[in-house]
Amino acid sequence: MNDSTLSYLEGLVTKQGLPVVKFCDGLNGQSNVPFIHGKPVAVCASMPSLGAAQNSVVLYNPFYFVQRRVPSSAYVRRFDQAAKFVEYGLIGFQEFMRVDSNLIAPNPSYVPAVIIQNHS
């Protein structure tokens, strides 16, 4: 989900008056990680905001998410002769890396990801 969807969900409470989104310490020592029903929330800016017929939330099992990194594809470019960099004594860096990712379903009966669509 994106930031605006998360901020909307932060304002919601359950029937018992408990907040839907809880902020806890993450697994890797991160602080203030949002959780919904005990599951960590990842924020992605390219996801659409809440609206009629929008796919604004995706739930998935991260164990079935595979990432491919192309060997020898990462390189860093250094910029130290640009006009503004020279004036202020700065150095700029730009990094490139080729990656690809996909969900892998072990069998047709198990779906590793579900898209939640908002209705009007």
DSSP file (Angstrom, degrees, kcal/mol; ACC not computed):
  #  RESIDUE AA STRUCTURE BP1 BP2  ACC     N-H-->O    O-->H-N    N-H-->O    O-->H-N    TCO  KAPPA ALPHA  PHI   PSI    X-CA   Y-CA   Z-CA
    1    1 A M              0   0    0      0, 0.0    43,-2.5     0, 0.0    56,-0.1   0.000 360.0 360.0 360.0 162.3    0.0    0.0    0.0
    2    2 A N     >  -     0   0    0     46,-0.4     4,-2.1    54,-0.3     5,-0.2  -0.389 360.0 -93.9 -96.3-179.9    1.1    3.6   -0.4
    3    3 A D  H  > S+     0   0    0      1,-0.2     4,-2.7     2,-0.2     5,-0.2   0.876 121.6  51.7 -62.0 -41.6    1.5    6.3    2.3
    4    4 A S  H  > S+     0   0    0      2,-0.2     4,-1.8     1,-0.2    -1,-0.2   0.876 110.2  49.1 -68.2 -35.5   -2.0    7.8    2.0
    5    5 A T  H  > S+     0   0    0      2,-0.2     4,-2.3     1,-0.2    -1,-0.2   0.918 112.7  48.3 -65.8 -43.1   -3.6    4.4    2.4
    6    6 A L  H  X S+     0   0    0     -4,-2.1     4,-1.8     1,-0.2    -2,-0.2   0.915 110.4  50.5 -63.9 -42.8   -1.5    3.6    5.4
    7    7 A S  H  X S+     0   0    0     -4,-2.7     4,-0.7     1,-0.2    -1,-0.2   0.864 110.4  50.8 -65.6 -33.9   -2.3    7.0    7.0
    8    8 A Y  H >< S+     0   0    0     -4,-1.8     3,-0.9     1,-0.2     4,-0.3   0.926 110.6  48.4 -65.6 -44.3   -6.1    6.4    6.4
    9    9 A L  H >< S+     0   0    0     -4,-2.3     3,-1.1     1,-0.2    12,-0.5   0.776 100.8  66.0 -68.0 -25.9   -5.9    3.0    8.0
   10   10 A E  H 3< S+     0   0    0     -4,-1.8    -1,-0.2     1,-0.2    -2,-0.2   0.814  99.0  53.5 -63.6 -28.9   -4.0    4.5   11.0
   11   11 A G  T << S+     0   0    0     -3,-0.9    -1,-0.2    -4,-0.7     2,-0.2   0.540  92.3  93.8 -83.2  -7.1   -7.2    6.5   11.8
   12   12 A L    <   -     0   0    0     -3,-1.1     8,-1.9    -4,-0.3     9,-0.4  -0.587  54.3-166.7 -88.8 148.8   -9.4    3.4   11.9
   13   13 A V  B     -A   19   0A   0      6,-0.2    -2,-0.0    -2,-0.2     2,-0.0  -0.916  20.3-115.6-128.0 158.4  -10.3    1.4   15.0
   14   14 A T    >   -     0   0    0      4,-3.0     3,-1.7    -2,-0.3     6,-0.1  -0.187  42.7 -90.7 -80.3 179.4  -11.8   -2.0   15.5
   15   15 A K  T 3  S+     0   0    0      1,-0.3    -1,-0.1     2,-0.1    -2,-0.0   0.775 129.7  55.3 -62.9 -25.9  -15.2   -2.6   17.2
   16   16 A Q  T 3  S-     0   0    0      2,-0.1    -1,-0.3     3,-0.0     0, 0.0   0.462 122.0-107.5 -86.3  -1.0  -13.4   -3.0   20.5
   17   17 A G  S <  S+     0   0    0     -3,-1.7    -2,-0.1     1,-0.3    -1,-0.0   0.576  74.7 136.7  87.1  10.3  -11.7    0.4   20.1
   18   18 A L        -     0   0    0      1,-0.1    -4,-3.0     2,-0.0    -1,-0.3  -0.656  61.0-103.7 -88.7 146.4   -8.2   -0.9   19.2
   19   19 A P  B     -A   13   0A   0      0, 0.0    -6,-0.2     0, 0.0    -9,-0.1  -0.417  16.8-142.9 -69.0 144.5   -6.2    0.7   16.4
   20   20 A V  S    S+     0   0    0     -8,-1.9    17,-0.6   -11,-0.4     2,-0.5   0.901  90.3  51.5 -71.0 -42.4   -6.1   -1.3   13.2
   21   21 A V  E    S-B   36   0B   0    -12,-0.5     2,-0.4    -9,-0.4    15,-0.2  -0.860  71.7-172.5-101.1 125.9   -2.4   -0.3   12.5
   22   22 A K  E     -B   35   0B   0     13,-2.7    13,-2.8    -2,-0.5     2,-0.6  -0.930  16.1-140.5-116.1 142.9    0.1   -0.8   15.4
   23   23 A F  E     +B   34   0B   0     -2,-0.4     2,-0.2    11,-0.2     9,-0.1  -0.912  35.0 154.7-105.9 122.8    3.6    0.4   15.3
   24   24 A C  E     -B   33   0B   0      9,-2.3     9,-3.0    -2,-0.6     2,-0.3  -0.790  50.0 -78.7-134.4 174.5    6.2   -2.0   16.8
   25   25 A D        -     0   0    0     -2,-0.2     6,-0.2     7,-0.2     5,-0.0  -0.663  52.1-129.1 -78.1 135.8    9.9   -2.7   16.5
   26   26 A G    >   -     0   0    0      4,-3.1     3,-0.9    -2,-0.3    -1,-0.1  -0.086  22.0-100.5 -78.5 179.7   10.7   -4.8   13.4
   27   27 A L  T 3  S+     0   0    0      1,-0.2    -1,-0.1     2,-0.1    -2,-0.0   0.817 118.1  50.8 -72.1 -32.5   12.7   -8.0   13.0
   28   28 A N  T 3  S-     0   0    0      1,-0.0    -1,-0.2     3,-0.0     3,-0.1   0.070 128.4 -88.3 -97.0  24.8   15.9   -6.3   11.8
   29   29 A G  S <  S+     0   0    0     -3,-0.9     2,-0.2     1,-0.3    -2,-0.1   0.559  80.3 147.8  82.9   7.6   16.1   -3.7   14.6
   30   30 A Q        -     0   0    0      1,-0.0    -4,-3.1    -5,-0.0     2,-0.3  -0.518  38.8-139.1 -74.5 144.5   13.9   -1.2   12.7
   31   31 A S  S    S+     0   0    0     -6,-0.2    -6,-0.2     1,-0.2    -7,-0.1  -0.789  72.6  16.8-106.9 152.2   11.8    1.0   14.9
   32   32 A N  S    S+     0   0    0     -2,-0.3    -1,-0.2     1,-0.2    -7,-0.2   0.893  73.6 169.5  58.7  47.1    8.2    2.1   14.4
   33   33 A V  E     -B   24   0B   0     -9,-3.0    -9,-2.3    -3,-0.3    -1,-0.2  -0.767  35.2-120.4 -85.4 129.5    7.4   -0.5   11.7
   34   34 A P  E     -B   23   0B   0      0, 0.0     7,-2.5     0, 0.0     2,-0.4  -0.511  31.3-171.8 -75.2 139.7    3.6   -0.6   10.9
   35   35 A F  E     -BC  22  40B   0    -13,-2.8   -13,-2.7     5,-0.2     2,-0.5  -0.984  13.4-163.6-128.8 140.1    1.8   -3.9   11.5
   36   36 A I  E >  S-BC  21  39B   0      3,-2.5     3,-1.7    -2,-0.4   -15,-0.1  -0.985  83.4 -18.0-122.8 118.3   -1.8   -4.9   10.6
   37   37 A H  T 3  S-     0   0    0    -17,-0.6    -1,-0.1    -2,-0.5   -16,-0.1   0.862 129.4 -52.6  52.8  40.8   -3.1   -8.0   12.5
   38   38 A G  T 3  S+     0   0    0      1,-0.2    -1,-0.3   -16,-0.1    -3,-0.0   0.468 114.7 115.4  80.2   2.3    0.5   -9.0   13.3
   39   39 A K  E <   -C   36   0B   0     -3,-1.7    -3,-2.5     1,-0.0    -1,-0.2  -0.890  69.0-116.4-106.5 133.7    1.7   -8.7    9.7
   40   40 A P  E     -C   35   0B   0      0, 0.0     2,-0.5     0, 0.0    -5,-0.2  -0.360  25.8-135.3 -68.0 147.6    4.4   -6.1    8.7
   41   41 A V        -     0   0    0     -7,-2.5     2,-0.5    -2,-0.0   -35,-0.0  -0.889  11.2-157.0-107.5 130.9    3.3   -3.5    6.2
   42   42 A A        -     0   0    0     -2,-0.5     2,-0.5    -9,-0.1    -9,-0.0  -0.913  12.2-141.6-105.9 133.6    5.5   -2.4    3.3
   43   43 A V        -     0   0    0     -2,-0.5     2,-0.4   -37,-0.0   -41,-0.2  -0.830  18.8-178.0 -98.5 128.4    4.9    1.0    1.8
   44   44 A C    >   -     0   0    0    -43,-2.5     3,-1.5    -2,-0.5    -2,-0.0  -0.981  18.9-154.3-128.2 117.4    5.2    1.3   -2.0
   45   45 A A  T 3  S+     0   0    0     -2,-0.4   -43,-0.1     1,-0.3    -1,-0.1   0.724  91.3  62.7 -65.7 -22.2    4.8    4.7   -3.6
   46   46 A S  T 3  S+     0   0    0    -45,-0.1    -1,-0.3     2,-0.1   -44,-0.1   0.559  79.5 101.7 -83.8  -6.5    3.7    3.3   -6.9
   47   47 A M  S <  S-     0   0    0     -3,-1.5     9,-0.1   -46,-0.1     2,-0.0  -0.522  81.1-108.5 -73.8 144.4    0.5    1.6   -5.5
   48   48 A P        -     0   0    0      0, 0.0   -46,-0.4     0, 0.0     3,-0.1  -0.353  32.4-111.1 -71.9 155.1   -2.7    3.5   -6.1
   49   49 A S        -     0   0    0      1,-0.2     2,-0.1   -48,-0.1     8,-0.1  -0.294  49.5 -72.1 -75.8 167.6   -4.5    5.3   -3.3
   50   50 A L  S    S+     0   0    0      6,-0.1     2,-0.3     5,-0.1    -1,-0.2  -0.392  77.9 124.9 -60.9 135.3   -7.8    4.2   -1.9
   51   51 A G    >   -     0   0    0      3,-0.2     3,-1.6    -3,-0.1    67,-0.3  -0.958  65.6 -52.3-177.9 170.7  -10.6    4.8   -4.4
   52   52 A A  T 3  S-     0   0    0     -2,-0.3    67,-0.2     1,-0.3     3,-0.1  -0.395 121.5  -2.5 -62.9 130.4  -13.5    3.2   -6.2
   53   53 A A  T 3  S+     0   0    0     65,-2.0     2,-0.4     1,-0.2    -1,-0.3   0.779  98.1 141.0  58.8  32.6  -12.3    0.1   -8.2
   54   54 A Q  E <   -D  118   0C   0     -3,-1.6    64,-2.4    64,-0.5     2,-1.2  -0.860  53.8-139.0-104.3 139.8   -8.6    0.6   -7.1
   55   55 A N  E     +D  117   0C   0     -2,-0.4    62,-0.2    62,-0.2    -5,-0.1  -0.732  44.5 152.4 -91.4  84.6   -6.2   -2.2   -6.3
   56   56 A S  E     +     0   0C   0     -2,-1.2     2,-0.4    60,-0.7   -54,-0.3   0.575  51.9  46.4-100.2 -10.0   -4.7   -0.4   -3.4
   57   57 A V  E     -D  116   0C   0     59,-1.1    59,-3.1    -3,-0.2     2,-0.4  -0.999  57.7-169.4-136.3 135.0   -3.5   -3.2   -1.0
   58   58 A V  E     -D  115   0C   0     -2,-0.4     2,-0.5    57,-0.2    57,-0.2  -0.990   4.4-163.8-123.2 128.6   -1.7   -6.5   -1.8
   59   59 A L  E     +D  114   0C   0     55,-2.9    55,-3.2    -2,-0.4     2,-0.3  -0.939  23.1 160.3-107.9 131.3   -1.3   -9.3    0.7
   60   60 A Y  E     -D  113   0C   0     -2,-0.5    53,-0.2    53,-0.2     5,-0.0  -0.983  44.8-113.1-149.3 159.5    1.4  -11.9   -0.1
   61   61 A N    >   -     0   0    0     51,-2.3     3,-1.8    -2,-0.3     4,-0.1  -0.852  24.3-152.9 -91.9 113.7    3.5  -14.6    1.4
   62   62 A P  G >  S+     0   0    0      0, 0.0     3,-1.2     0, 0.0    -1,-0.1   0.675  88.0  72.1 -66.6 -15.3    7.2  -13.4    1.2
   63   63 A F  G 3  S+     0   0    0      1,-0.2    -2,-0.0    49,-0.1     0, 0.0   0.692  98.8  48.5 -72.1 -15.5    8.5  -16.9    1.2
   64   64 A Y  G <  S+     0   0    0     -3,-1.8    40,-2.7    48,-0.1     2,-0.6   0.212  88.2 100.3-106.6  13.5    7.2  -17.3   -2.4
   65   65 A F  E <   -E  103   0D   0     -3,-1.2     2,-0.4    38,-0.2    38,-0.2  -0.900  55.4-169.3-101.1 120.2    8.7  -14.0   -3.6
   66   66 A V  E     -E  102   0D   0     36,-2.8    36,-2.1    -2,-0.6     2,-0.4  -0.908   7.2-160.4-116.6 136.6   11.9  -14.6   -5.6
   67   67 A Q  E     -E  101   0D   0     -2,-0.4     2,-0.5    34,-0.2    34,-0.3  -0.951   3.6-155.8-117.7 136.0   14.4  -11.9   -6.7
   68   68 A R  E     -E  100   0D   0     32,-4.0    32,-2.2    -2,-0.4     2,-0.5  -0.941   5.9-166.5-110.4 126.6   17.0  -12.4   -9.4
   69   69 A R  E     -E   99   0D   0     -2,-0.5    30,-0.2    30,-0.2    -2,-0.0  -0.962  22.1-128.7-112.9 124.7   20.1  -10.2   -9.4
   70   70 A V    >   -     0   0    0     28,-2.2     3,-1.3    -2,-0.5    28,-0.3  -0.573  28.7-119.7 -74.4 123.9   22.2  -10.2  -12.6
   71   71 A P  T 3  S+     0   0    0      0, 0.0    -1,-0.1     0, 0.0    27,-0.0  -0.331  91.8   9.5 -64.0 144.7   25.8  -11.0  -11.7
   72   72 A S  T 3  S+     0   0    0      1,-0.1    -2,-0.0     2,-0.0    25,-0.0   0.741  97.1 110.4  59.7  27.2   28.3   -8.3  -12.7
   73   73 A S    <   +     0   0    0     -3,-1.3     2,-0.4    25,-0.1    -1,-0.1   0.603  49.5  92.5-103.4 -13.2   25.6   -5.8  -13.5
   74   74 A A        +     0   0    0     -4,-0.3     2,-0.3    23,-0.1    23,-0.2  -0.656  48.2 157.4 -84.8 132.1   26.1   -3.4  -10.6
   75   75 A Y  E     -F   96   0E   0     21,-1.9    21,-2.5    -2,-0.4     2,-0.4  -0.989  30.7-136.5-149.9 156.7   28.3   -0.4  -11.2
   76   76 A V  E     -F   95   0E   0     -2,-0.3     2,-0.4    19,-0.2    19,-0.2  -0.934  10.7-155.1-117.4 134.6   28.8    3.0   -9.7
   77   77 A R  E     -F   94   0E   0     17,-3.4    17,-2.2    -2,-0.4     2,-0.4  -0.923  11.0-148.5-109.5 133.2   29.3    6.2  -11.6
   78   78 A R  E     -F   93   0E   0     -2,-0.4     2,-0.6    15,-0.2    15,-0.2  -0.870   8.4-167.0-106.8 132.3   31.2    9.1  -10.0
   79   79 A F  E     +F   92   0E   0     13,-3.5    13,-3.2    -2,-0.4    -2,-0.0  -0.952  31.1 138.6-117.6 110.6   30.4   12.8  -10.8
   80   80 A D        +     0   0    0     -2,-0.6    -1,-0.1    11,-0.2     9,-0.1   0.382  65.0  60.6-129.9   0.8   33.0   15.3   -9.5
   81   81 A Q        +     0   0    0      4,-0.1     2,-0.1     5,-0.0    10,-0.1   0.273  69.1 122.3-114.2  11.3   33.3   17.7  -12.4
   82   82 A A  S  > S-     0   0    0      1,-0.1     4,-2.3    10,-0.0     5,-0.2  -0.429  72.9-114.1 -69.6 151.0   29.8   19.0  -12.7
   83   83 A A  H  > S+     0   0    0      1,-0.2     4,-1.8     2,-0.2    -1,-0.1   0.905 112.9  41.8 -57.4 -49.7   29.5   22.8  -12.2
   84   84 A K  H  > S+     0   0    0      1,-0.2     4,-1.6     2,-0.2    -1,-0.2   0.848 112.4  55.2 -69.8 -33.2   27.6   22.8   -9.0
   85   85 A F  H  >>S+     0   0    0      1,-0.2     5,-2.8     2,-0.2     4,-0.8   0.916 108.4  48.0 -65.3 -41.6   29.6   20.0   -7.5
   86   86 A V  H ><5S+     0   0    0     -4,-2.3     3,-0.6     3,-0.2    -2,-0.2   0.905 108.7  54.3 -66.0 -42.0   32.9   21.9   -8.1
   87   87 A E  H 3<5S+     0   0    0     -4,-1.8    -1,-0.2     1,-0.2    -2,-0.2   0.877 119.3  32.4 -60.4 -38.8   31.6   25.2   -6.6
   88   88 A Y  H 3<5S-     0   0    0     -4,-1.6    -1,-0.2     2,-0.1    -2,-0.2   0.372 110.1-114.4-103.0   4.2   30.6   23.5   -3.3
   89   89 A G  T <<5 +     0   0    0     -4,-0.8     2,-0.2    -3,-0.6    -3,-0.2   0.869  66.6 145.0  67.9  37.9   33.3   20.9   -3.2
   90   90 A L      < -     0   0    0     -5,-2.8     2,-0.4    -6,-0.2    -1,-0.2  -0.649  40.3-150.7-107.5 162.6   30.9   18.0   -3.5
   91   91 A I        -     0   0    0     -2,-0.2     2,-0.3   -10,-0.1   -11,-0.2  -0.999  12.9-154.4-130.6 133.9   31.0   14.6   -5.2
   92   92 A G  E     -F   79   0E   0    -13,-3.2   -13,-3.5    -2,-0.4     2,-0.4  -0.844   5.5-162.6-110.6 148.0   28.0   12.8   -6.6
   93   93 A F  E     -F   78   0E   0     -2,-0.3     2,-0.4   -15,-0.2   -15,-0.2  -0.961   5.8-170.8-127.8 145.7   27.4    9.1   -7.1
   94   94 A Q  E     -F   77   0E   0    -17,-2.2   -17,-3.4    -2,-0.4     2,-0.4  -0.997  10.4-160.7-135.7 130.7   24.9    7.1   -9.2
   95   95 A E  E     -F   76   0E   0     -2,-0.4     2,-0.4   -19,-0.2   -19,-0.2  -0.903   4.0-166.9-117.6 141.5   24.5    3.4   -9.0
   96   96 A F  E     +F   75   0E   0    -21,-2.5   -21,-1.9    -2,-0.4     2,-0.3  -0.956  11.3 167.2-124.0 143.8   22.9    1.0  -11.5
   97   97 A M        -     0   0    0     -2,-0.4     2,-0.6   -23,-0.2   -23,-0.1  -0.942  28.3-133.9-156.3 134.4   21.9   -2.7  -10.9
   98   98 A R        +     0   0    0     -2,-0.3   -28,-2.2   -28,-0.3     2,-0.3  -0.805  37.0 158.6 -93.1 122.7   19.8   -5.1  -12.9
   99   99 A V  E     -E   69   0D   0     -2,-0.6     2,-0.3   -30,-0.2   -30,-0.2  -0.936  18.7-171.3-137.5 161.4   17.2   -7.1  -10.9
  100  100 A D  E     -E   68   0D   0    -32,-2.2   -32,-4.0    -2,-0.3     2,-0.3  -0.977   6.8-170.9-147.9 153.2   14.0   -8.9  -11.6
  101  101 A S  E     +E   67   0D   0     -2,-0.3     2,-0.3   -34,-0.3   -34,-0.2  -0.974   8.1 166.0-147.3 160.5   11.4  -10.5   -9.3
  102  102 A N  E     -E   66   0D   0    -36,-2.1   -36,-2.8    -2,-0.3     2,-0.4  -0.980  35.5-106.4-165.2 160.1    8.4  -12.7   -9.4
  103  103 A L  E     -E   65   0D   0     -2,-0.3     2,-0.5   -38,-0.2   -38,-0.2  -0.800  29.3-151.1 -93.1 139.8    6.0  -14.7   -7.3
  104  104 A I        -     0   0    0    -40,-2.7    -2,-0.0    -2,-0.4     0, 0.0  -0.957   3.0-157.9-115.1 121.2    6.3  -18.5   -7.5
  105  105 A A        -     0   0    0     -2,-0.5     6,-0.1     1,-0.1    -2,-0.0  -0.870   6.4-154.8 -97.3 123.1    3.2  -20.7   -6.9
  106  106 A P  S    S-     0   0    0      0, 0.0    -1,-0.1     0, 0.0     5,-0.1   0.831  77.6  -2.8 -68.7 -31.3    4.1  -24.2   -5.9
  107  107 A N  S >  S-     0   0    0      3,-0.3     3,-1.2     1,-0.0     0, 0.0  -0.973  76.3-104.3-153.4 163.0    0.8  -25.6   -7.2
  108  108 A P  T 3  S+     0   0    0      0, 0.0    -1,-0.0     0, 0.0    -3,-0.0   0.712 114.5  59.9 -66.4 -19.4   -2.4  -24.2   -8.8
  109  109 A S  T 3  S+     0   0    0      1,-0.1     2,-0.5     2,-0.0    -4,-0.0   0.688  94.9  70.6 -83.7 -16.9   -4.4  -24.6   -5.6
  110  110 A Y    <   -     0   0    0     -3,-1.2    -3,-0.3     2,-0.0    -1,-0.1  -0.886  64.3-164.5-104.2 125.7   -2.2  -22.3   -3.5
  111  111 A V        -     0   0    0     -2,-0.5    -6,-0.0     1,-0.1    -2,-0.0  -0.932   4.1-167.1-108.2 114.1   -2.2  -18.6   -4.3
  112  112 A P  S    S+     0   0    0      0, 0.0   -51,-2.3     0, 0.0     2,-0.3   0.616  71.8  39.7 -78.9 -10.0    0.8  -16.7   -2.7
  113  113 A A  E     -D   60   0C   0    -53,-0.2     2,-0.4   -10,-0.0   -53,-0.2  -0.996  59.8-169.0-142.0 145.3   -0.7  -13.2   -3.3
  114  114 A V  E     -D   59   0C   0    -55,-3.2   -55,-2.9    -2,-0.3     2,-0.5  -1.000  13.8-146.0-133.2 132.5   -4.1  -11.6   -3.1
  115  115 A I  E     -D   58   0C   0     -2,-0.4     2,-0.6   -57,-0.2   -57,-0.2  -0.867  11.8-147.0 -98.7 127.1   -5.1   -8.2   -4.3
  116  116 A I  E     -D   57   0C   0    -59,-3.1   -59,-1.1    -2,-0.5   -60,-0.7  -0.846  14.1-159.0 -96.0 119.7   -7.7   -6.3   -2.3
  117  117 A Q  E     -D   55   0C   0     -2,-0.6     2,-0.4   -62,-0.2   -62,-0.2  -0.850  11.8-133.3-102.5 131.8   -9.9   -4.1   -4.4
  118  118 A N  E     -D   54   0C   0    -64,-2.4   -65,-2.0    -2,-0.5   -64,-0.5  -0.670  20.1-154.1 -82.6 132.2  -11.8   -1.2   -2.9
  119  119 A H              0   0    0     -2,-0.4   -67,-0.0   -67,-0.2   -68,-0.0  -0.709 360.0 360.0-103.9 158.7  -15.4   -1.0   -3.9
  120  120 A S              0   0    0     -2,-0.3   -68,-0.1   -69,-0.0    -1,-0.1   0.493 360.0 360.0 -72.0 360.0  -17.5    2.2   -4.0
